[in-house]
Amino acid sequence: MRRMFRIERETAYQIMFSILALINLVPTGMTVGYSAISLPYLNNTMDINLTDQQSRLFTSIPSIFMLFGCITSIYTLTLGRRLAISIGSLTNILGWTLIASSYNVSQLLSGRVVAGFAMGLCTVPGVAYISEITTIKLAPTLNSCSSLFISLGMLLIYFLGYVIEEKWRIVAGCSVLVSVISTLSATLFLPESPRWLLIKNQEEKARKSLRRLRGLKTETEAFQTEFINMVEYNKCGEKGTRDKDNSVMNIQDSGLGQNVNKSVFQKLWLNFRFLVSIMKLPEVWKPFLILNSFFFFQQFCGIYVISAYAVKVITSAGITQNALLVTVIIGILQISGELAQILSSSSLGRRRTAIISGVGMTISITTLGAYNQFLSDSNLSEIPLTSILIFVDSVFWNLGFGTLKYPFWK
């Protein structure tokens, strides 16, 4: 029995470092769920009393500025994967500190802006880091855990809102503490990505980093083979970059004359034309279209509206149970569903779990909408409660649309 559950040392180290890299996604989940537990009290406080428009801004600002954080992370990733993760965590500390210490609307909204920006900074580096430090066998499963840590943050903020009721500043202070822990985890314990070190022509540091990531004191034959393959892969990437430069030069010669001193706009146009030529390839545009369609439906299915307005949705649906307690149950179901997805997706297949997820979400959210439209005056509170739990639940959301996008990154 003990042998059955024995995990190889290399696998254990990959799991450990992946967890350390993903801890900074916990404050991201807390940012998403914070509005649900704080809005009921921000509309009824002596020092801060948000209007309806300000309440909508308070809820939506993080999602808006997350976009700018994602774009900025393209640059921070060039500084190193570990540093990019640390920058996201430090930005989280700043955002949550502004929220926890705010006594006016301007500072409160500014804190939400910074926290939303941090969401974007944190989302990409952790997934990129895991893709680069793990083996092909473990990468899809460990990348799926990114959504698990976001859901863990939502569960934590819902639980704090239930336990520390009405104390929204203390809840924000707890989020600062979580952000500090994630910063220390990345700064003190994470080794740099060996792939990034190879890109920077630091082969010896890359070798040491990979050896630490595998938990090895001496190099084994399997380690040497893996490192050689990694070096060869990096050389192929460098060759692709040179080919891209040659292609751009060909476009220059054919389309914009022989003048070497091109303006910035001309260079951007050349790179755009090269990108268009690449996007015409079936092996590029097909997965690009599939993945972005998946992202689109994942963002617009309504899950984030329910997560951000959980207490309000539960109350307005006529559910008589304690709304804050229901949010905790929602968080628990999210975690259980994500674990189910991680354990079952390999055996069921990505496509099948996505279909099950989509069908289940459609039925549950349609039932909730029909109840609110035609049966809202009845006392059948079990119907909206069940619909919400099934929709957010992992059986349908987290089993498919919530996590399946990440395994495609590898």
N, C-alpha and C positions, 0 to 999 in steps of 0.2 A: 504494500500500500504506500509506503514511504517512497519507494522508487517511482511509483506511478506519477506522483506529484512533484518529483524532483525537477528543478529548473536548472539548466546549465548556467555556469558562471557568466558567460558572455551574454546570455539572454537576460539574466537578472540585472546586469549592469546597464544594458540598453534600456530596460524598463525604468530603472532608478533615475538615470539621467533624463529620460523623456518626461518623467514626472516633475523633476526639478525645472525643466524647460517650460512646462505647461502650467506651473503654479501661478504665473502672472496672468493667466486667463480667468482665474477665480475673481479678481476685482472687476474684470470685464462683465461677468455674469451678475455681479453685485450692482454694477451700474445699470444694467438692463432692468433688474427687478426693483431697484430702489424707489422709483416713482410709485410703484404699486402700494408700498407700505408707508410712504411718507406723504403723499398727496392728501389723504384724508385729514391730516393734521396741519399741513401747510395752508389749508384754507380756513383754519380755525385757530390761529395762534395770535398772540398779542403783538409780537414783534414783526412777524412776517405773515402776511395774508395775501396769497396769490389770487389774482383775478382769473377768470376763465381762460383768457388769452395767455396769461403768464403760465397757467397750469399746463396748457398745451405746449408752450415753449419748453417748459421744464422737462416734459416727457420726451419731446421729439428732438431736442438739441443734440443729445449724444449720438443719435443715429445719423444726423446731418454731418457732424464734425468727425464722425468715424471715417467717412469717406476721405477727408483730408489727411487723417492719420494713416490710412492705408497707403495713400500716395506718398506720404513722407517716409514710410517704412521702406520704400524702394531705395531711398538714399541711406537710411540707417543700416540696412542690410549690407551695404558696401563697406561699412566700418567694422564688420565682424558680426557673426550671428549672436554671440554672447553679449556683446555691447548693445546690439539692437534690442535684445530682450530686456537688458538693464535699463535702457532709455525709456522703454514703454512702462516699466515698473515705477521708475522715478517720476514719470509724468502722472501716473496714477496717484502717487503720494501727494503731489501738488494739487491735483483736482479734488481729491477727497478731503484734504486739509482745508481748502477753500470752502467746501460745503459744510464741514463740521464746525468751522469758526464763523460762519456767515450769520449776520444779524440784519441784513437788508437784501432785497430782491436782486440787485445788481451783482453782488458777490455770489449769491446762491446760483444764479444762472451762469456766471463766469466759471464757477466750479464745475457745473455740468458740461460746459463747453470743453474744458480741459480734460475732464473724465471721458467725454466722448472721443476727443482726439487721441487719448491714451488707448481707447478700445481699438482704434485702427492701428496704432503703433504695436500693440500686443498681439493682434490676431495672426499676422503673417510670419514673424520671425520664429515663433515656437514650432509651427508646422514645417517651415523650411529647415530648421535645425534638426528636427526628428528625421526628416526625409534624407538628410545628409549623414547622420551618424548611425542609422540603423540598417540592418540587412533588408534585402528585398522581401524576405519572408515575413519580417515583423513590421515593416513600415506601414502597410495599410491599417493593421490593427491599432498600432500606437498612434497614428495620425487621427484615427477615429476618436481617440480619447480626448482630443481637443474640445469637442462638444461636451464631453463628460465633465470637464473642468469648468466650462462655462455654466453648465447646469448646476454644478456643485456650488458655484458662486451665487446663483439664483436661490438655491435652497438655503444657503447660509443667510442671505439677506432677508428672505421670508421668515426664517426661524428667529432671527434677531428682532424683526418687526413684531413677531408674535410674543416673544419673551419680554422685550423692552418696549412695550407699547407706548406710543406717543413721544418717545425719546429719540426723535429722528437725528439729532446731532450726535448722540452717543452711538447710534448705529453707524453713522458716517465715520466716527472716530474708530470704530472696530474695523471698518474698511481700510483706514489708513494703516492700521496694524498689519492687516493681511498683505497690503501692498509693500510694506517694509520687509516682511518675511520673504515675499517673492523676489524683491531686489537683492537681499542678502543671499538667497539661494542661487541666483544667477551669478552674482559677483564672486562668491567665495567657492562654489563647488562645481560650476559647469566648466568643463574644458572647451576650448574653441573647436569649431567644426573642422575636422581634417580636410574636407573638400575645399572649404574657404581658404585654409592655409596653403593648399596646393595651388589654388588660383593665384595667390600672392607669392608663389615660388618659394615657400618655406617648407620644403619637403621634410626636413629633419623634425621640425616642430609638429608637422602633420603626423609623422610616424609616432612620436611620443603621445600625441593627443589620442590617436586611434588605439594605442596600447592601453591607455588609461580608460578609454571608453569601453574596452573589452575586458577590463579588470585583470590584465595580464602583467606579470612581473618580467617575464622573458617572452621573446617572440616565438610563436609556434609556427608550424608549416602552414596551417590554415590562415593565420594572421598575415604571414608574408604574401600568400596568394591574394588575400583580400586587398592588401595595400598595393600590390603591383597592379591589380585590376583597377583600383581607384586612381593610380597615377596614369594608367593608360586611358582611362575615361576622361581625365582632365586634359590630357594631350589631344584627345578627339575634340573636346570643347574648344581648345585653343585653335585647332585647325578650322573648326566651324566659324570661329570669329574672323580668322584670316580670309576664309572664303567669302564671308559677308562683306568684309572690307573691299575685296576684289570686285564683288558684285556691285557695290556702291560706286566704285571707280568706273566700272563699265557703264553704269547708268549716267555717270557724270560725262563720260566721253561721248555717249550717244545722244544725250538729251540736253545738256546745258553748256556745250562748247568746251573749249580747251582751257579756259581760265582757271588756274589753280586756286586763286584766292577767292573762294566762294563766301558769300555772306552767310550769316547764321540762318536766315530763312531758306536759302538755297540748300544748305546742309540738312535742315529739317525736312525739306521737300524730298531730298534724295533718300533719306532714311525712311520716309513715309512710303515712297515708291517701292523700296526694297521690302518693307513690311507687307505691302499689298501683294507683291509677287510671291512672298512666302505663304500668305494666307490663301492663295489660290490652290495650294497643294492639298489634296484630299486628306492626307495624314495629319494636316494641321487644322483645317477649317472644320472637319467633322467632330473631333473631340472638343474643339473650342466651342462649337455650337451646342453640343450636348451638355457640356459642363456649365456653360453660362445660362442655358435654359433651365437647368436644374437649380442654379443659384436664383434665377428670377422667380420661379415658382416657390422656392423655399422662403424668399423674402416677402412675397406678396400673398402668402396663404393665410395670414392673419395671426400667426403665432406670437409675433412680437407685440402686437396690439394687446393681446390677452395677457402676455407676460408683464407689460408695462402698466396696464390698467387692471390687473387681476382683481384687486379688492373692489374697485368700482364696477367691473363686469359682474362679479359675483353678487354684489348688493343689488344692482339694477335688474338682475335676472330673477330676483325674488327668492333667492336661496336663503333659507332661514338660519343655516349653520353659521358659526363664527367665521367671518370672511378671512381673517388672518390665519386661522387654523386651516382653512381650505387651501390657502396659498402654500402652506407647508406641505400639505398632502400632495399638491401639484408638483412641488419640488422633488418630493420623494419618488413620485411616479416617473418624473423625468429621468432621475438617476437610474431607477430600475430598468426603464426602457432602453437607455443608452447602454447599460451593461448587457441587456438582452441582445441588442444589435451587435455589439462587439463580439459576443460569444456565438451568435447564430449566422452572421452575414457570410462567413466562409462556407458554411454548409448549405445555406439556403440560396446563396448567390445575391449579388447586388441588385440585379434587375427585379428579381421576385420580391425582395423586401421593399424596394421602392414602389412597386405596384400595390402591395398590401398597404403600405403607408399612405399612398395617395387616395386609395379607395376608402380607407378608414377615416381619414381626415374629412373627405367630402361628405360622407354620411353623417358624421358627428356634428360638423359645423352647420350643415343644412338643417339638421334636427334642432340645433340651438336657435338658428335664425327663424325657423317656422314657429317655434315655441314663443319667442319674443314677439312675433308678429300677430299670432292668432290665439295664444293661450296664456298670455302674460297675466291676465286677471285671475287665472285659476290658482289653486294651491298645490299644484304638482311640482314642487321645487326639486323633486328627485330627477326630473327630466333634464333641466338645464345643468344641474350639478353633474349628472352622469355624462352629458354631452361634453362639458368642459373638461372633465377628467379624462375622457377617452380621447378627445382631440389633442390635448397637451400631452397626454400619456404617451408614453413611449411605445405602446403597442402600435401606434400609428405614426406619430410625429417622429419620435426618436428612433423608431425601428428603421426608418427610411430617410425621409427628407432632412432630418436634423443632423445626420452624421455621414451619409453616404458620399457627400461631395469630397470629403477629405482623402479617402483612399485613392481617388483618381489623380492626386497631386504627384504621386511617386513616379 
